[in-house]
């Protein structure tokens, strides 16, 4: 297992750590664990690209680790009554849809769309909104609603790119 894949594996291990810390009411520590997971995501991608260590397993597991962490965060915030049900449902529908769609098309041999600047911006905005929520700063949930809308726009763009990438060429 190469270093980027080890960092991805670490991200999977940080999910239960986050959940335990959050469940014990340590919001700042939970946010730090969540942020550490995000930083390992940036680091593993950078190392994989710059050192030629990209692998098919990493391409599949990296976004899965990200989405599972986000699902854990969303559900924990919902259960704690910090974010509204509608926001959680929209975020979960989008993320579960992205996981299911990516896996389905990956195993059918379709080309996948790599993250672009809009997807990366969505992630940054999501982290900023969560920082406001975790630190109990004003307008955190309002920011989250903006990120939800932006994430659906980004998802639609990914769908169009996917369709263009996998369009059948005439014979």
N, C-alpha and C positions, 0 to 999 in steps of 0.2 A: 504494500500500500504506500503510495507516494504522499508527500507532505500536504498537498492540497486536499487529498481525500481524507487524510487524518484530521485536518481542520474541519472538514465537513462532518466527520464522525463526532468530533468534539461538540459541534453544534447540536447534533441529535442528543448528546448527553446533557447539554445545558437546558434542554426542555424540562425534564423533571426537576432540575435544580431551580429553575425559574418558578415552577409551580409550587414547590415547597416554600421558597422564600416569600412568594406572593401570599400563599395561604396563611403564613405566619404574620401577615400584616406589615411586612417590611417593604414599603412601596419603593423607596429610593434604591434599596438593594436589588429589588426585582427589576427595576429599570436598568440598573448597572449590568445585571446578568443578561437581560435582553439586548442591551447595547453591545456587550462583549460578543454575543452571538452575531450581531450585525457586523462588527469589526472583523471577526473571523471569516465572514462571508466575503468581505472586501479583500482581505488578505489572501484567501485561498484562490479567488479568481485571478488576482494579480500574479501570484506565483505560478499558477497553472498556465496563464497566457504568456508570461515573459520567459518562462523556462521550458516551454514546450511540454508541459506535464498534463495537458488536457486528456481526459479519458472518457470513454462512453459511460462508465459507471459514475464518474464525477458529474458529467453533464446531466445525468438523471437524478442523482442523489442530492446534489447541491440545491436545486430549486425545491426539492421535496423537504429538505431540512428547513429551508427558509419558510415555506408555507406551513409546515407543522408548528414551528415556533410561533408564527403569526396567529395560527388557529388557537394555540394554547393561550396566547396573550388576549385575544379577542374573547374567548370563552371565560377566562378568569375575570376580565373586566366586566363582562355581562353578568356573571353570577354574583359578583360583588356589588352590582347595581350602579356601577360607575358609568357605563355607556348604555344607551337605550337598545332595546331588543331589535328595532328596525335597523339600526346601524350595524349591529352584530350580524344579523341575517344577511344584509347586503354584502358585507365583507366576507362572510363565510361562503355565500353562494359564488361570489367571484373567485375566491381562492380555491375552493373545492372544484369549481368548474375548470380552473386553469390546471390544477393537478390532474384531474380526470382526463381532460382533453389532451394534455401533453403526453400522458402515459399511453392513452389509446392510440394516438397518432404515431408516437415513437415506436410502439410495438407493431404497428402496421407498416413500418418502413417509410413513413412520411418525413420530409425535411422539417425541422423545427426552426422557429424564429428565435434568434438570440436576443437578449435584452438590449434595448436601445436607450437613448437618452431619456425618452419619455417614461419608460419603465423605471429607470434609475431615479428620475426626479420624483416619481410617484412614491418610491421607497423612502427617499429622503424626506418628503413631505409627511409621510406616514410616521416616521420616527420623530419628527418635530411635533406633530399632533400628540403622539403618545408621550413625549417628554412633558408637554403641557398638562396632559391628563395625569400622569404619574406624580408630577410635582405639584399638582393641584393649582396650577396657574389658570388665570381667567381665559375663557374662550377655547379651552382644549377640545370640548365636544363639538363646538362649531367648526373648528379647524378640521376635525375628523370628518364631518359631513362634506366639507370641501374636498378632502382627499378621496372620499368614497366616490364623489361625482367624477373627479379627475381620473380615478382608477378605472372607472367604466369606460371613459373616453379612450384611455390607453388600451384597454382590453379590446375595444372595437378596432383600433388601429392594428393591434397584433393579429386579429382575425383576418383583416384585409391583407396584411403582409403574408400570413400563412397561406391564404388562398392563392395569392399571386405566386408564391414560391413553389407551390405544389400543383399549379395549373398544368394540365396535360398539354404537351406539345404535339401538334399535328404530325402524323406520320411518317 
